[in-house]
Amino acid sequence: MESRKAGPRRSDARRNREHILDVALVGLSRSAGVPLSAVAKKAGVGQGTLYRHSPSREALALGAYCHEVQQLTDSIHRTPLRSIYADEEIADDRIRSSGKR
C-alpha cells in the first residue's frame, strides 16, 4: 500500500478548495442554514468532495472565514505601502527642511 506524502497541495486541488470556500462564504452569508448540498452543487463538486474538505458545517464556515481573512491579508500585502510610507517621509523631510531655511 502506497502512503501519501504530506506536502503542498496540488494547484488544482488548492483552486478547487478555494472555490468551494468562496461559494460557501456567499451561501453562508445569505443564510446560515444553506444546505451543504446546495453549496456543493453551486461549487460544481460532489458532496463527497465538499465533505473531504470540510467534514461539518462548522468546519466549512470556519474555513470560509479563514479564507476570507487570508484574501484580505494578501490584498494588504499587494498594496504598495512602501510607496505610501516613502511619500510620507519625503513630505516630512520637506516640511522639516523648510523650517531650517
Residue pairs with C-beta under 8 A, 6 or more apart in sequence:
9 17
16 45
16 49
17 53
18 67
19 43
19 44
20 39
20 40
20 43
20 45
20 49
20 50
20 53
20 54
21 60
21 63
21 64
21 67
21 68
22 64
22 67
23 39
23 42
23 43
24 39
24 43
24 54
24 60
24 61
24 63
24 64
25 64
25 65
25 67
25 68
27 34
27 38
27 39
27 42
28 34
28 39
28 60
28 61
28 64
32 61
36 47
36 50
36 51
36 57
36 60
37 47
39 50
39 60
40 46
40 47
40 49
40 50
43 50
50 60
53 60
53 63
54 60
54 63
